[in-house]
Amino acid sequence: GGHVWLGHIAALTLRWQAEVLWLWQGKDLRPGGARRLQRDDVRVIAASNRELARSVQKGSFRKDLYFRLNVLTLFVPPLRDRRDDIAALAMAFFDEYRRESGQRLANISPAALQKLCSHDWPGNVRELKNTLQRAVLMAPGPSLQACDIERNGNPVQAQAQADDANS
């Protein structure tokens, strides 16, 4: 009665997809360190950055595994397509990393927030998290400024420089 998380399921080879399907259909698992198989009832949650139905059509993903997984599909658009979420996520990550690091930063300046909201975030939420973590750790304080977002080879700075070069 637990959960199994299969991240990046579409990256598995067809052979490993077959192994996952075999394991899932048999429901016999051997927990780490156990000497024998045990029957288990688990909920499988899988994630992919590719559209699995398209991968099935191309032949790079098993149809039987796709139908087994496709009970409930949630589509989460990339961060660049939901810019309204960036400020809330940035504030949450800022608070988290500020507490973890013990930094005494008071807030994120409006200019820093604007810089974060205008970035395309090709690395999605993970890139935003890393950017905020790096900025919080490196900011001299008392609040996070736009220039703090740009320090240390940050992707936001790289994109801004590329935009300037293309202008």
Steps between C-alpha positions, in 0.01 A plus 500: 500500500744769388603701198760438231627809320630447146656826386593549135316180401533580128880483531489127576602266221239261366671219694472688830143594420428127469666440838286768665187354343592146609565615856179699511280223357641237734477724806780295655773720638815434693564794731865594546665251738208255492566131436176420323242655274191651651173594342438870524233749412664823388385808316724583207559865415699573187630822348627584157615808317379340176150431382472124549219452246729643233785275617267199467419602141873528423565158653734628770258429785307180565129524433413255779699699757345823374148368553597369842632843601232710335239492777523869580709745299597839631660743259714769659599765246856631503568791732540738205133437418380578852689814591240586764641213709860626496465766771324266744753222440790745530370629833455146633851395394644826634343437841611137504863572409518805724396286799732212406803723451436730795526803268340812641353618171177691553335457159535483125511844342239580232780527240631152591150358483447664161826349373390155617154538343640608163736202462382206282626228740595228251593285803154561647444494877832327569688786334298758694572317828873484428506867402329605823722275711816642341374859531406460867836346583698769317296814572678751722161620636287652644259401219534300181568736209492451123881503492501211751300294249770562239805395703719194440416396144129488570283397202295818539815701434594279204157551344516876556841515334374293205194728469726806499723347232199421281356853534 
